């Protein structure tokens, strides 16, 4: 178990599926296609990929916490 | 606002499947005044970070009907006073539709797409060379896939294709003919939905009818018909155009094509790069309307309230976001291009389009390792007066 914490906002999710394709071991979708976090404490080794998934999300619906997590890019809106 | 004198939009294309230097130079100003094909004015947002941010900004309304500039003088395209594309109404409708586009549903469809790809390639292989890639492959594939998904009877496909092509005219057809296509298409959809109501199948239209029947507050009958209209159009022309354009761009660079043919595991990143590099050969995109003044990231440029705004696809050429942006690099990683948009209007069919483009590209290159353009790239013809650019014909040999 890692010290990273992952959460996602189902309300703002628009079913791009980008996180599911990038990290199927962490993200899935419910019957309506909205994001589900299936591993809320993924291994630290996934940090880089998780940051990419967060960056790629069209609605900024992914949140990361933990040591080494970089702040989300400045200047880009959070919903 | 600081913007220069207006320029015509879409920008002129390069003669070959290349990116004109002028596109990259656009970013020198964050906001550029443009003139749409209708003659109406609009403002083009040019920089990646502004575009990324504004896609998610609710001060830009998608409800442009009757108040914003028009793309076309003879065709109101998607303008519909009965449809509001802004939240919260839009989000409810969209969430109903999106269940059909989850990764699991799209992956289940991948096997169907593989079979369609092989059948089309069989027919291409059996026919004469050079073959015409648009007619033989790029148009039929997405039509067959979206018709499968929505449950459109095979015998209706030529008809709905003719009507959509007319509907999507920006200046190719006179106003009365566009209107006639729009009317016939709307009537055709009403008949199709009635037939599905009488005899439901295992398809998206039947699913949407069921949801609409159970809870009309989620999806009225009119909204149902509107979504079917939109999904059929969006599932067909955009993917066809992107598939053709992507192959033209790739085959115009034989050394890059050879690299991809030698390592088909690069197909997914190549598809992303082709999407970034020349999205559908570029199109007019979706207009937005500023309901308030909006300041850009430079802190001094403001989009005035009441402006019609276009978030440029050329922002995929922003050197602040992409290294060497005018280079087609099929190895590019972290390719967060904005071709499918962002925010709540992020393309509903993006995962479907990606999957189709991947299967189509891999199928073509695997079956025809010698695939090449049968004419010089400079001689490929662009369509005139349509909503999308792309190429009218792409002759290929193998």
Interface residues (C-beta under 8 A of the other chain):
Chain A: X12 X14 X15 X16 X17 X20 X21 X29 X31 X32 X33 X34 X52 X55 X56 X58 X59 X60 X75 X76 X77 X79
Chain B: X49 X52 X53 X55 X56 X57 X94 X95 X98 X99 X100 X101 X102 X103 X104 X105 X106 X297 X334 X336 X340 X341 X342 X343 X344 X346 X348 X350 X351
